[in-house]
Amino acid sequence: MSRAESWHRCRPRLNAAALLTAVCAFMVVASSVTQRPRESDVEAAYLFNFAKFMHASAHSPDSFTIAVVGKSAIGPMLGTITANEQIDGRPLKVVQPATVDAARNCDIVFLADTETPHLDKDLATLAGSNALTVSNAPEFLQHGGMIQFLVVNDRVRFKVNLDASNKEKIAFSSELLRVAMSVSGSPGGEAQP
């Protein structure tokens, strides 16, 4: 059995409804504590769920790591919602490295919008690292990023750049792509939930 086949068999059955349900459930819990969830809290919920709807070679058999690079309010909520969670049987951990270079061994790298002036350099540093790159920086996809958050009608949405993810051999499930606001590029492969 190939590695991809074994991954497909071991993955829990997830679909677009599960992704939306997870994000909506988070928003209901968050809204019970505050009037309205912050944009960064919703982005944190999406980041956690992206891990469930993607496939890439593992950086470490010991953990699935999400890095937050730059100044962002996303880190504390991401740490809270990922506590005691696992991805593919690996404990999920959140780190805030001081440099982009220190994030090269992470599975997902979130580049805060404070990194906007450095996007080209940051993405060049991450090239070949096989890390999913996500940001809320304007025009992130045009710089070569993979997933960009944006706010439309007071809701956090996301766009996907398949050309960038294909270069890093990262595949997304069709369910995640259906929930995306837009998908650009050519499909290279699909991660089956």
NORWO-V556388 format. One record per run of one state. SS is the DSSP state (h for helix, s for strand, l for the rest). FROM is the first residue (numbers start at 1). LEN is the number of residues. If there is no record, write none. Layout:
BEGIN
{{SS,FROM,LEN} {SS,FROM,LEN}}
END
This chain:
BEGIN
{{l,1,2} {h,3,8} {l,11,5} {h,16,18} {l,34,5} {h,39,15} {s,54,2} {l,56,7} {s,63,7} {l,70,4} {h,74,9} {l,83,3} {s,86,2} {l,88,2} {s,90,6} {l,96,5} {h,101,3} {l,104,4} {s,108,4} {l,112,1} {h,113,14} {l,127,5} {s,132,4} {l,136,5} {h,141,3} {l,144,3} {s,147,6} {l,153,2} {s,155,7} {h,162,6} {l,168,3} {s,171,2} {l,173,1} {h,174,6} {l,180,2} {s,182,3} {l,185,5} {s,190,1} {l,191,3}}
END
